[in-house]
Amino acid sequence: VRCVHTLGLCIQQLKQDCEIDGAQYLKHLPFVLVHMDCQPQNLIFAKSSVDGMSHLNVSSVLDWEEAAYADPRFELLLLGRKVCANLEQAESLWQFYES
């Protein structure tokens, strides 16, 4: 019961944070195909070399059964929850997306 109450408070705060003077703060983005479970175990990486420096690139994405047509920011939220180990990593991910 305590978790449900806390979740309710979080949702209420999020709604307040997304509105300024009754106007929606977050702009609408067109829906896109999102994976919904993008984490390292669902990615296949390939090593490449450019100018003598080794790089890892995503060569394939597996496990699409949870895919959906949704706001692309939702994928970022899930990445922050499932992949990022701390707040600093999550904030870096969001800042990279915004730029």
OpenMM code with the backbone's topology and positions (N, CA, C; nanometers):
from openmm import Vec3, app, unit

residues = "VAL ARG CYS VAL HIS THR LEU GLY LEU CYS ILE GLN GLN LEU LYS GLN ASP CYS GLU ILE ASP GLY ALA GLN TYR LEU LYS HIS LEU PRO PHE VAL LEU VAL HIS MET ASP CYS GLN PRO GLN ASN LEU ILE PHE ALA LYS SER SER VAL ASP GLY MET SER HIS LEU ASN VAL SER SER VAL LEU ASP TRP GLU GLU ALA ALA TYR ALA ASP PRO ARG PHE GLU LEU LEU LEU LEU GLY ARG LYS VAL CYS ALA ASN LEU GLU GLN ALA GLU SER LEU TRP GLN PHE TYR GLU SER".split()
positions = [
    Vec3(0.0835, -0.1186, 0.0000),
    Vec3(0.0000, 0.0000, 0.0000),
    Vec3(0.0882, 0.1252, 0.0000),
    Vec3(0.1978, 0.1211, 0.0745),
    Vec3(0.2875, 0.2358, 0.0792),
    Vec3(0.3462, 0.2666, -0.0589),
    Vec3(0.3817, 0.1610, -0.1344),
    Vec3(0.4366, 0.1799, -0.2692),
    Vec3(0.3357, 0.2462, -0.3611),
    Vec3(0.2109, 0.2054, -0.3504),
    Vec3(0.1065, 0.2631, -0.4352),
    Vec3(0.0895, 0.4104, -0.4021),
    Vec3(0.0922, 0.4446, -0.2731),
    Vec3(0.0809, 0.5845, -0.2317),
    Vec3(0.1982, 0.6662, -0.2864),
    Vec3(0.3196, 0.6131, -0.2722),
    Vec3(0.4388, 0.6821, -0.3209),
    Vec3(0.4324, 0.7007, -0.4723),
    Vec3(0.3906, 0.5973, -0.5441),
    Vec3(0.3761, 0.6072, -0.6892),
    Vec3(0.2754, 0.7153, -0.7261),
    Vec3(0.1650, 0.7206, -0.6545),
    Vec3(0.0640, 0.8237, -0.6782),
    Vec3(0.1205, 0.9636, -0.6593),
    Vec3(0.2003, 0.9828, -0.5550),
    Vec3(0.2637, 1.1123, -0.5309),
    Vec3(0.3607, 1.1481, -0.6438),
    Vec3(0.4355, 1.0492, -0.6920),
    Vec3(0.5298, 1.0720, -0.8023),
    Vec3(0.4571, 1.1127, -0.9295),
    Vec3(0.3474, 1.0451, -0.9596),
    Vec3(0.2693, 1.0770, -1.0788),
    Vec3(0.2106, 1.2170, -1.0670),
    Vec3(0.1601, 1.2515, -0.9487),
    Vec3(0.1045, 1.3839, -0.9267),
    Vec3(0.2121, 1.4917, -0.9468),
    Vec3(0.3324, 1.4686, -0.8933),
    Vec3(0.4412, 1.5640, -0.9093),
    Vec3(0.4828, 1.5766, -1.0558),
    Vec3(0.4875, 1.4644, -1.1253),
    Vec3(0.5225, 1.4666, -1.2673),
    Vec3(0.4223, 1.5495, -1.3470),
    Vec3(0.2951, 1.5327, -1.3185),
    Vec3(0.1927, 1.6112, -1.3875),
    Vec3(0.2115, 1.7595, -1.3608),
    Vec3(0.2439, 1.7952, -1.2364),
    Vec3(0.2668, 1.9361, -1.2024),
    Vec3(0.3897, 1.9896, -1.2741),
    Vec3(0.4958, 1.9088, -1.2806),
    Vec3(0.6201, 1.9512, -1.3448),
    Vec3(0.6044, 1.9678, -1.4956),
    Vec3(0.5084, 1.8981, -1.5538),
    Vec3(0.4888, 1.9039, -1.6991),
    Vec3(0.3940, 2.0153, -1.7404),
    Vec3(0.3418, 2.0911, -1.6450),
    Vec3(0.2519, 2.2010, -1.6775),
    Vec3(0.3023, 2.3303, -1.6146),
    Vec3(0.2987, 2.4363, -1.6925),
    Vec3(0.3308, 2.5694, -1.6434),
    Vec3(0.2142, 2.6587, -1.6804),
    Vec3(0.1502, 2.7151, -1.5802),
    Vec3(0.0331, 2.8001, -1.6018),
    Vec3(-0.0741, 2.7289, -1.6834),
    Vec3(-0.0932, 2.6012, -1.6567),
    Vec3(-0.1976, 2.5241, -1.7243),
    Vec3(-0.1612, 2.4767, -1.8636),
    Vec3(-0.0447, 2.5178, -1.9156),
    Vec3(-0.0030, 2.4759, -2.0497),
    Vec3(0.0919, 2.3567, -2.0378),
    Vec3(0.0857, 2.2683, -2.1335),
    Vec3(0.1749, 2.1524, -2.1320),
    Vec3(0.3180, 2.1966, -2.1546),
    Vec3(0.4073, 2.1486, -2.0707),
    Vec3(0.5481, 2.1842, -2.0794),
    Vec3(0.6208, 2.0986, -2.1828),
    Vec3(0.5905, 1.9708, -2.1860),
    Vec3(0.6572, 1.8826, -2.2818),
    Vec3(0.5885, 1.8928, -2.4170),
    Vec3(0.6670, 1.9194, -2.5185),
    Vec3(0.6085, 1.9292, -2.6515),
    Vec3(0.5757, 1.7890, -2.7034),
    Vec3(0.4769, 1.7830, -2.7865),
    Vec3(0.4363, 1.6565, -2.8467),
    Vec3(0.5402, 1.6134, -2.9496),
    Vec3(0.5765, 1.4880, -2.9456),
    Vec3(0.6650, 1.4314, -3.0472),
    Vec3(0.5883, 1.3240, -3.1220),
    Vec3(0.6132, 1.3103, -3.2497),
    Vec3(0.5451, 1.2035, -3.3241),
    Vec3(0.5876, 1.0669, -3.2722),
    Vec3(0.4937, 0.9754, -3.2698),
    Vec3(0.5233, 0.8397, -3.2250),
    Vec3(0.6162, 0.7709, -3.3244),
    Vec3(0.7026, 0.6858, -3.2719),
    Vec3(0.7968, 0.6082, -3.3519),
    Vec3(0.7990, 0.4652, -3.2981),
    Vec3(0.8641, 0.3769, -3.3702),
    Vec3(0.8811, 0.2406, -3.3227),
    Vec3(0.9845, 0.2412, -3.2105),
    Vec3(0.9461, 0.1943, -3.0931),
    Vec3(1.0376, 0.1847, -2.9796),
    Vec3(1.0494, 0.0385, -2.9378),
    Vec3(1.1657, 0.0000, -2.8945),
    Vec3(1.1957, -0.1386, -2.8619),
    Vec3(1.1323, -0.1806, -2.7294),
    Vec3(1.1364, -0.0956, -2.6300),
    Vec3(1.0783, -0.1151, -2.4970),
    Vec3(1.1587, -0.2088, -2.4075),
    Vec3(1.2680, -0.2649, -2.4550),
    Vec3(1.3516, -0.3517, -2.3717),
    Vec3(1.4967, -0.3455, -2.4208),
    Vec3(1.5409, -0.2240, -2.4509),
    Vec3(1.6738, -0.2051, -2.5077),
    Vec3(1.7772, -0.2050, -2.3944),
    Vec3(1.8422, -0.3163, -2.3760),
    Vec3(1.9469, -0.3307, -2.2767),
    Vec3(2.0569, -0.4173, -2.3361),
    Vec3(2.1750, -0.4151, -2.2765),
    Vec3(2.2906, -0.4827, -2.3386),
    Vec3(2.2660, -0.6269, -2.3832),
    Vec3(2.1904, -0.7036, -2.3069),
    Vec3(2.1703, -0.8436, -2.3453),
    Vec3(2.0838, -0.8597, -2.4699),
    Vec3(2.0206, -0.7510, -2.5152),
    Vec3(1.9413, -0.7561, -2.6375),
    Vec3(2.0117, -0.6900, -2.7557),
    Vec3(2.1395, -0.6626, -2.7391),
    Vec3(2.2180, -0.5989, -2.8448),
    Vec3(2.3341, -0.6881, -2.8855),
    Vec3(2.3629, -0.6907, -3.0146),
    Vec3(2.4819, -0.7594, -3.0653),
    Vec3(2.5758, -0.6495, -3.1155),
    Vec3(2.6979, -0.6540, -3.0652),
    Vec3(2.7960, -0.5514, -3.0990),
    Vec3(2.8976, -0.6054, -3.1974),
    Vec3(2.9499, -0.5161, -3.2802),
    Vec3(3.0567, -0.5512, -3.3733),
    Vec3(3.1706, -0.4518, -3.3514),
    Vec3(3.2905, -0.5033, -3.3535),
    Vec3(3.4079, -0.4177, -3.3355),
    Vec3(3.4518, -0.3649, -3.4712),
    Vec3(3.4830, -0.2365, -3.4746),
    Vec3(3.5365, -0.1766, -3.5961),
    Vec3(3.6563, -0.0908, -3.5590),
    Vec3(3.7338, -0.0568, -3.6588),
    Vec3(3.8521, 0.0245, -3.6360),
    Vec3(3.8518, 0.1420, -3.7324),
    Vec3(3.8662, 0.2612, -3.6766),
    Vec3(3.8726, 0.3829, -3.7572),
    Vec3(3.9961, 0.4600, -3.7133),
    Vec3(4.0833, 0.4882, -3.8070),
    Vec3(4.2084, 0.5607, -3.7785),
    Vec3(4.2878, 0.4950, -3.6658),
    Vec3(4.2898, 0.3629, -3.6654),
    Vec3(4.3657, 0.2894, -3.5650),
    Vec3(4.2995, 0.2806, -3.4283),
    Vec3(4.1795, 0.3385, -3.4139),
    Vec3(4.1080, 0.3323, -3.2860),
    Vec3(3.9940, 0.2319, -3.2972),
    Vec3(3.9850, 0.1480, -3.1974),
    Vec3(3.8830, 0.0446, -3.1950),
    Vec3(3.7514, 0.1001, -3.1397),
    Vec3(3.6396, 0.0653, -3.2043),
    Vec3(3.5070, 0.1110, -3.1631),
    Vec3(3.4119, -0.0079, -3.1609),
    Vec3(3.3136, -0.0023, -3.0712),
    Vec3(3.2053, -0.0991, -3.0720),
    Vec3(3.0820, -0.0325, -3.1306),
    Vec3(3.0176, -0.0996, -3.2226),
    Vec3(2.8948, -0.0504, -3.2843),
    Vec3(2.7853, -0.1539, -3.2664),
    Vec3(2.6638, -0.1078, -3.2518),
    Vec3(2.5504, -0.2001, -3.2454),
    Vec3(2.5262, -0.2523, -3.3856),
    Vec3(2.5340, -0.3834, -3.4013),
    Vec3(2.5114, -0.4409, -3.5338),
    Vec3(2.3734, -0.5048, -3.5461),
    Vec3(2.3114, -0.5365, -3.4315),
    Vec3(2.1797, -0.5993, -3.4354),
    Vec3(2.1077, -0.5783, -3.3021),
    Vec3(1.9753, -0.5681, -3.3101),
    Vec3(1.8926, -0.5540, -3.1903),
    Vec3(1.7969, -0.6730, -3.1874),
    Vec3(1.7979, -0.7458, -3.0757),
    Vec3(1.7162, -0.8663, -3.0604),
    Vec3(1.5950, -0.8404, -2.9708),
    Vec3(1.5037, -0.9366, -2.9664),
    Vec3(1.3955, -0.9413, -2.8684),
    Vec3(1.2965, -0.8258, -2.8842),
    Vec3(1.2242, -0.8260, -2.9940),
    Vec3(1.1318, -0.7175, -3.0257),
    Vec3(0.9879, -0.7430, -2.9810),
    Vec3(0.9638, -0.8436, -2.8971),
    Vec3(0.8245, -0.8766, -2.8642),
    Vec3(0.7521, -0.7693, -2.7840),
    Vec3(0.8245, -0.6787, -2.7181),
    Vec3(0.7606, -0.5720, -2.6412),
    Vec3(0.7556, -0.4397, -2.7173),
    Vec3(0.7958, -0.4408, -2.8424),
    Vec3(0.8005, -0.3179, -2.9219),
    Vec3(0.6628, -0.2529, -2.9314),
    Vec3(0.6662, -0.1203, -2.9454),
    Vec3(0.5411, -0.0450, -2.9539),
    Vec3(0.5627, 0.0801, -3.0378),
    Vec3(0.4555, 0.1420, -3.0739),
    Vec3(0.4560, 0.2681, -3.1451),
    Vec3(0.4272, 0.3737, -3.0392),
    Vec3(0.5292, 0.4516, -2.9991),
    Vec3(0.5126, 0.5409, -2.8846),
    Vec3(0.6062, 0.6614, -2.8928),
    Vec3(0.5920, 0.7497, -2.7973),
    Vec3(0.6794, 0.8662, -2.7827),
    Vec3(0.8225, 0.8160, -2.7618),
    Vec3(0.9197, 0.8655, -2.8388),
    Vec3(1.0571, 0.8159, -2.8265),
    Vec3(1.1194, 0.8409, -2.6890),
    Vec3(1.0684, 0.9389, -2.6149),
    Vec3(1.1216, 0.9656, -2.4807),
    Vec3(1.0942, 0.8503, -2.3855),
    Vec3(0.9908, 0.7727, -2.4161),
    Vec3(0.9593, 0.6587, -2.3311),
    Vec3(1.0738, 0.5575, -2.3315),
    Vec3(1.1343, 0.5380, -2.4473),
    Vec3(1.2495, 0.4477, -2.4573),
    Vec3(1.3636, 0.4960, -2.3677),
    Vec3(1.3848, 0.6276, -2.3658),
    Vec3(1.4894, 0.6844, -2.2801),
    Vec3(1.4603, 0.6609, -2.1323),
    Vec3(1.3344, 0.6746, -2.0953),
    Vec3(1.2977, 0.6490, -1.9559),
    Vec3(1.3272, 0.5039, -1.9179),
    Vec3(1.2953, 0.4121, -2.0072),
    Vec3(1.3211, 0.2712, -1.9795),
    Vec3(1.4711, 0.2428, -1.9746),
    Vec3(1.5485, 0.3069, -2.0615),
    Vec3(1.6936, 0.2908, -2.0571),
    Vec3(1.7474, 0.3383, -1.9228),
    Vec3(1.6976, 0.4528, -1.8769),
    Vec3(1.7406, 0.5053, -1.7479),
    Vec3(1.7076, 0.4110, -1.6338),
    Vec3(1.5954, 0.3442, -1.6440),
    Vec3(1.5531, 0.2529, -1.5370),
    Vec3(1.6250, 0.1187, -1.5436),
    Vec3(1.6451, 0.0664, -1.6632),
    Vec3(1.6985, -0.0690, -1.6776),
    Vec3(1.8501, -0.0754, -1.6932),
    Vec3(1.9106, 0.0288, -1.7495),
    Vec3(2.0510, 0.0196, -1.7876),
    Vec3(2.1413, 0.1090, -1.7036),
    Vec3(2.0997, 0.2304, -1.6776),
    Vec3(2.1854, 0.3241, -1.6046),
    Vec3(2.1989, 0.2814, -1.4587),
    Vec3(2.3221, 0.2861, -1.4079),
    Vec3(2.3498, 0.2403, -1.2724),
    Vec3(2.3277, 0.3493, -1.1682),
    Vec3(2.3297, 0.4753, -1.2103),
    Vec3(2.3132, 0.5826, -1.1130),
    Vec3(2.2522, 0.7057, -1.1806),
    Vec3(2.2217, 0.8058, -1.1000),
    Vec3(2.1567, 0.9264, -1.1500),
    Vec3(2.2456, 1.0005, -1.2494),
    Vec3(2.3759, 1.0035, -1.2260),
    Vec3(2.4681, 1.0723, -1.3166),
    Vec3(2.4617, 1.0126, -1.4576),
    Vec3(2.4584, 0.8807, -1.4684),
    Vec3(2.4485, 0.8160, -1.5996),
    Vec3(2.3148, 0.8484, -1.6661),
    Vec3(2.2072, 0.8449, -1.5889),
    Vec3(2.0749, 0.8749, -1.6446),
    Vec3(2.0684, 1.0189, -1.6942),
    Vec3(2.1235, 1.1123, -1.6183),
    Vec3(2.1231, 1.2522, -1.6596),
    Vec3(2.2099, 1.2733, -1.7835),
    Vec3(2.3213, 1.2036, -1.7931),
    Vec3(2.4072, 1.2131, -1.9118),
    Vec3(2.3334, 1.1641, -2.0352),
    Vec3(2.2602, 1.0530, -2.0205),
    Vec3(2.1819, 0.9989, -2.1311),
    Vec3(2.0785, 1.1003, -2.1779),
    Vec3(2.0070, 1.1606, -2.0841),
    Vec3(1.9033, 1.2582, -2.1181),
    Vec3(1.9645, 1.3812, -2.1832),
    Vec3(2.0776, 1.4326, -2.1316),
    Vec3(2.1434, 1.5493, -2.1898),
    Vec3(2.1912, 1.5199, -2.3321),
    Vec3(2.2439, 1.4006, -2.3542),
    Vec3(2.2879, 1.3616, -2.4885),
    Vec3(2.1690, 1.3624, -2.5841),
    Vec3(2.0546, 1.3116, -2.5371),
    Vec3(1.9344, 1.3074, -2.6203),
    Vec3(1.8865, 1.4483, -2.6536),
    Vec3(1.8901, 1.5396, -2.5548),
    Vec3(1.8417, 1.6755, -2.5758),
    Vec3(1.9274, 1.7547, -2.6732),
    Vec3(2.0577, 1.7230, -2.6811),
    Vec3(2.1471, 1.8029, -2.7659),
    Vec3(2.1416, 1.7647, -2.9118),
] * unit.nanometer
topology = app.Topology()
chain = topology.addChain("A")
for resn in residues:
    res = topology.addResidue(resn, chain)
    for name in ("N", "CA", "C"):
        topology.addAtom(name, app.Element.getBySymbol(name[0]), res)
